[in-house]
Amino acid sequence: MPKLSWRAGLIFGLCATPVALLLALFSAGAGHGHWVLARALYPIPMLVTLLTDKTVTSLSVGLALVQFPAYGAFVAPGGGVRWPAVVVAHAVAMAAAFSGILDYF
């Protein structure tokens, strides 16, 4: 994988964000859904709800908005070397989000 500038990664992340947000919102089903895609795509913002009285607040939304652009800006300059770190961090957060700790989602 070629190395790109962090700006290119940021742009790729910004392009992915609206699609991921729509999928997560669809999964949430106006609060009555199964939240599977929200927990899979945005595990860290979903885990933050543990700190905010089991509610999706502006903190969770803000983290969701910056997650994919941050992934892109971090990974792009390193080429294929930095992908494993992002994949492992995301996988660990996903495992926590699906472990049953978020029983209210």
N, C-alpha and C positions, 0 to 999 in steps of 0.2 A: 504494500500500500504506500503510495507516495506521500511525502510530507507536504502538508499545506500550511498556510498561515493560520494563526488563531482566528483571524477575521473570517476566513472561508469556513472554518468549523462553526463559528458563531452563526453565520448565515445559514448553513445547513441545519443547525439546531433550531433557528428561528422558523425555518420552513417546516420542520417536523412538528413543532409545537401545536399549531392549530389543529392538525389532523389528530394528534394524540389527545388533545383536550376534548375534541368532539367525541372521540371514542370513549373517553373516560366519563364524560357527561351522559352519554347514551347509556353506559353501563350503570351509572348511578340511578337512572330512572326517576328523576325528581325526588330523590331521597328514599324511594321505595324499590329500588333495583337491587341487583346482586353485588354491585361494586367490584366485580372481578377485574375488569379492565382498568379501573381506577387504581386498584391495589397493585396490579401488574405493571402498569406504565409509570405510576407515581407512588412507589412504596414509601419513600422518605416523607413526602408531604402527608401521606395517609398516617404514617406513624407519629407525626407531629400532633395529630388529633388526641393522642394520649396526654399531651401537655395542655390541651385547650378544651378541657371538659367534654371530650368525645364529640367535638363539633368541628366541621370544616370552617376555618376562619380565614381572614385575609392573609395570615401567615402561611397557611397551607397553600392557598391560591398563589401567593407570591413565589413560594418555593417551586410550585408546579410550573409557573411561567418561566422561571430561569433554569430549570433542570436540564432540558435538552440543549439550549444554547451553551450552558456551562459544560456539558459533556462534550459538545463539538469543539468548543474553544480549548478544552484540555487535551483532547485526543488528536486533533488535526496537526499540531506542530510535531508530534512524536511519531507520526505515521502509524504503523501497526504495533509499535512498542507499548503504547499507553492503553490500547483497547482492553487488555486483560484486567487492568486495575479497575476500569469503569465497569466491566462486565461482572467482576467479582463483587464489587461494592453494591451494584444494583441487585445482584442475585442474593446477597446476604440480606439486604433490606426487603426484597420480595419474600424470602423465606420467613422473615419476622412478620411481615404483613399477612401472610397466609397461615401463620402458626396457631391462630386462634386468639391472639392477643387483642385483635380488633373485632371482637365478637359482636359489636354493635353495627358493623358494616357488613 
